[in-house]
């Protein structure tokens, strides 16, 4: 394996991770898939196989491995304790980034993809997000072109039916999120409630490891009461604070203790001038890639 090949594979790694993460909704699983895919490409190059496009070859291997992994991951998720949410990514605001790529990274979009079959998910992502044409997608997933088009059409209809009708600008999202998190920091429950949509949804993922919602809550009153309870609980933790960041290309925050260890991640969806969804991820297994994770149970016991 030449140094040039090593450099090429490292250059292709981010694109492969982008596909694997959107397919799986898991940082750890995506990294495993990408590592295995890179290893297979490495071996193929070492054997001198005629690879016309290493990028296309890596995309094919990554996608097929991700489809297989998603099938087994879904079996595991059927026994998951509580509601399963994707692992969050802390992303850097980038005005030059294409909006479509940012939206396809959002937790809301990844949750929508969970309702698709692995093949539908792959075809939709490759064609609609990563701009592969249908003949290329068909070769990657090992289907006929007609079948690939049908898979994409069904997946697209399913996703579009559940997408929000109104998509605010990034500036609108950012401004409303700043007001939301400011109210949370100040314990302004009335201010928080005023920012919530009537049909707001609150989701939590603790994975049975730490206290979290067992199922989604719907409606302004119920969500506001629960947020109020969470804020009162957080006040009991010495030095607990929110640090506003971008989560998967959308407004969010890290909930940290006094040592800046991570307690949880919040992601906020904004639509029609109100907060339409809040996702709280506190399962420590889904946070370790972000930083040191706090012992939440010990914190709540006051130790």
C-alpha positions in Angstrom: 0.0 0.0 0.0 1.6 3.3 -1.1 1.5 6.5 1.0 -0.5 8.0 -1.9 -3.2 5.3 -1.3 -3.1 5.9 2.4 -3.6 9.7 1.8 -6.5 9.0 -0.6 -8.4 6.7 1.8 -8.0 9.2 4.6 -9.3 11.9 2.2 -12.3 9.7 1.4 -13.1 8.8 5.0 -15.3 11.9 5.9 -17.6 11.2 2.9 -17.9 7.5 3.8 -18.7 8.5 7.4 -21.4 10.9 6.1 -23.2 8.1 4.4 -22.7 5.5 7.2 -23.9 7.9 9.9 -27.0 8.9 8.1 -27.8 5.3 7.4 -27.3 4.1 10.9 -27.9 7.1 13.2 -25.0 5.9 15.4 -21.5 7.4 15.5 -19.9 4.2 16.9 -21.6 1.9 14.3 -20.8 4.3 11.5 -17.2 4.4 12.5 -17.0 0.6 12.6 -18.6 0.4 9.1 -16.2 3.0 7.7 -13.2 1.3 9.2 -14.2 -2.0 7.7 -14.9 -0.4 4.3 -11.6 1.3 4.2 -9.8 -2.0 5.1 -11.6 -3.7 2.2 -10.6 -1.0 -0.2 -7.0 -1.2 1.1 -6.9 -4.9 0.5 -8.3 -4.6 -3.0 -5.7 -2.0 -3.9 -2.9 -4.1 -2.4 -4.1 -7.0 -4.6 -3.9 -4.8 -7.6 -7.6 -5.0 -8.4 -8.5 -2.6 -11.2 -10.5 0.1 -9.3 -11.5 2.8 -11.7 -12.9 5.1 -8.9 -11.8 4.5 -5.3 -14.5 6.9 -4.2 -17.3 4.9 -5.9 -15.8 1.6 -4.7 -15.7 2.9 -1.1 -19.3 4.3 -1.4 -20.5 0.9 -2.6 -18.7 -1.1 0.2 -19.8 1.4 2.9 -23.4 1.4 1.8 -23.7 -2.4 1.6 -22.1 -2.8 5.0 -24.4 -0.2 6.4 -27.4 -1.9 5.0 -26.3 -5.2 6.7 -25.5 -3.4 10.0 -28.9 -1.6 9.9 -30.7 -4.9 9.7 -29.1 -6.2 12.8 -29.3 -2.9 14.6 -33.0 -2.8 14.1 -33.3 -6.1 15.9 -31.4 -4.7 18.8 -33.5 -1.6 18.9 -36.7 -3.6 19.3 -35.5 -4.5 22.8 -34.1 -1.0 23.5 -35.3 0.5 26.8 -37.5 3.6 26.2 -37.4 5.6 23.0 -34.5 5.2 20.6 -33.0 8.4 19.2 -30.0 8.9 16.9 -26.6 9.7 18.5 -26.0 13.4 18.3 -23.2 15.2 16.6 -21.8 18.6 17.6 -21.4 20.4 14.3 -19.8 23.7 13.5 -22.0 26.5 12.0 -20.9 27.0 8.4 -22.7 29.5 6.3 -21.2 28.1 3.2 -22.5 24.6 3.8 -25.3 23.4 1.5 -28.6 23.6 3.3 -29.7 20.3 2.0 -26.7 18.5 3.5 -27.3 20.2 6.9 -31.0 19.3 6.8 -30.2 15.7 6.0 -28.1 15.5 9.1 -30.7 16.8 11.5 -32.1 14.5 14.2 -35.6 15.1 12.9 -34.6 13.8 9.4 -32.7 10.8 10.9 -35.8 9.9 13.0 -37.9 10.0 9.8 -35.5 7.7 8.1 -36.0 5.1 10.8 -39.4 4.2 9.3 -37.8 3.2 6.0 -36.4 -0.1 5.0 -32.6 -0.3 4.8 -32.7 -0.3 1.0 -35.1 2.6 0.9 -32.9 4.5 3.2 -29.8 3.9 1.2 -31.4 4.8 -2.2 -33.0 8.0 -0.8 -29.8 9.2 0.7 -27.6 8.3 -2.2 -29.8 10.0 -4.8 -31.5 12.9 -3.0 -28.7 13.9 -0.6 -25.4 12.8 -2.2 -26.5 13.3 -5.8 -25.7 9.9 -7.3 -27.7 9.2 -10.4 -30.1 6.3 -10.6 -27.8 4.0 -12.6 -25.0 4.6 -10.0 -27.4 4.0 -7.1 -28.6 0.8 -8.7 -25.1 -0.5 -9.0 -24.3 0.4 -5.4 -27.3 -1.3 -3.8 -27.3 -4.2 -6.3 -30.8 -3.6 -7.7 -32.2 -2.9 -11.1 -32.6 0.7 -12.1 -36.4 0.4 -12.2 -36.5 -1.1 -8.8 -34.2 1.6 -7.5 -36.5 4.3 -8.8 -39.5 2.6 -7.2 -37.7 2.4 -3.8 -36.7 6.0 -4.0 -40.2 7.2 -4.9 -41.8 5.2 -2.0 -39.2 6.5 0.4 -39.6 10.1 -0.8 -43.4 10.0 -0.5 -43.2 8.6 3.1 -40.7 11.2 4.2 -42.4 14.1 2.6 -45.7 13.3 4.2 -44.1 13.6 7.6 -41.9 16.6 7.0 -42.9 20.0 8.5 -44.9 22.2 6.2 -42.9 25.3 7.1 -39.1 25.4 7.1 -37.7 28.6 8.8 -34.4 30.2 7.8 -31.3 29.4 9.8 -31.4 32.9 11.3 -35.0 32.4 12.5 -34.1 29.1 14.0 -31.1 30.5 15.7 -32.9 33.5 17.2 -35.8 31.5 18.6 -33.4 28.9 20.0 -31.4 31.6 21.8 -34.6 32.8 23.4 -35.6 29.3 24.4 -32.3 28.4 26.0 -32.1 31.8 27.7 -35.5 31.1 29.3 -34.2 27.6 30.3 -31.1 29.1 31.9 -33.1 31.7 33.9 -35.8 29.2 34.9 -38.4 31.3 33.2 -41.1 28.7 32.8 -43.7 31.1 31.5 -41.2 32.4 28.9 -40.4 28.8 27.9 -44.1 27.8 27.5 -44.8 30.9 25.4 -42.2 29.7 22.9 -43.7 26.2 22.5 -46.0 25.2 19.6 -49.4 23.9 20.6 -48.5 20.5 19.2 -44.9 20.5 20.4 -43.3 17.1 20.9 -40.8 16.2 23.6 -38.6 13.0 23.2 -36.1 11.6 25.6 -33.5 8.8 25.2 -31.9 7.4 28.3 -31.5 3.8 27.1 -32.4 2.5 30.6 -29.1 3.8 31.9 -30.3 7.1 33.4 -33.8 8.6 34.1 -35.6 9.7 30.9 -39.0 9.8 29.3 -40.5 6.3 28.6 -42.3 7.7 25.6 -42.9 11.0 23.7 -45.0 13.7 25.2 -47.2 15.9 23.1 -48.8 19.3 23.7 -47.7 22.6 25.1 -49.0 22.1 28.7 -47.5 18.6 29.2 -44.2 19.5 27.7 -43.9 22.8 29.6 -44.6 21.0 32.9 -41.9 18.3 32.1 -39.4 20.9 31.1 -40.1 22.8 34.4 -39.5 19.6 36.4 -36.2 19.0 34.5 -35.0 22.5 35.2 -35.8 22.2 38.9 -33.9 18.9 38.9 -30.9 20.4 37.2 -30.8 23.2 39.8 -30.0 20.5 42.3 -26.7 19.7 40.5 -23.9 22.0 41.6 -22.7 24.2 38.7 -25.1 22.7 36.1 -25.3 24.9 33.0 -26.4 24.9 29.4 -23.9 25.6 26.6 -25.6 26.4 23.3 -24.1 24.6 20.3 -25.2 23.3 17.0 -26.4 19.7 17.1 -26.6 17.9 13.7 -26.8 21.2 11.9 -29.7 22.5 14.1 -30.0 24.6 17.3 -29.1 22.7 20.4 -27.3 22.7 23.7 -25.0 20.6 26.0 -26.2 20.2 29.6 -23.0 20.2 31.7 -22.2 19.8 35.4 -19.9 22.1 37.4 -16.8 20.2 36.0 -18.0 20.6 32.4 -18.8 16.9 32.2 -21.6 16.0 29.9 -25.1 15.3 31.4 -27.1 15.4 28.2 -27.7 16.9 24.8 -30.8 18.9 23.7 -31.8 19.5 20.1 -34.6 21.9 19.1 -36.7 22.0 16.0 -38.3 25.3 15.1 -41.3 25.8 12.8 -43.8 28.7 12.3 -42.2 30.9 14.9 -42.4 28.3 17.7 -40.4 25.3 19.1 -42.1 22.3 17.5 -39.9 19.5 18.9 -37.3 19.0 21.6 -35.1 15.9 21.8 -33.1 15.1 25.0 -30.4 12.5 24.7 -29.0 11.4 28.1 -27.9 7.8 27.4 -24.2 8.0 28.3 -23.3 5.4 25.6 -24.6 7.9 23.0 -22.6 10.8 24.4 -19.0 9.5 25.0 -17.8 10.6 21.6 -18.6 14.2 22.5 -16.7 14.3 25.8 -16.4 13.1 29.4 -19.8 12.0 30.6 -21.0 12.8 34.1 -22.4 10.2 36.5 -25.9 11.5 36.4 -27.3 9.2 39.1 -24.6 10.2 41.6 -25.2 13.9 40.7 -28.9 13.5 41.4 -28.1 11.8 44.8 -26.0 14.9 45.6 -22.6 13.1 45.7 
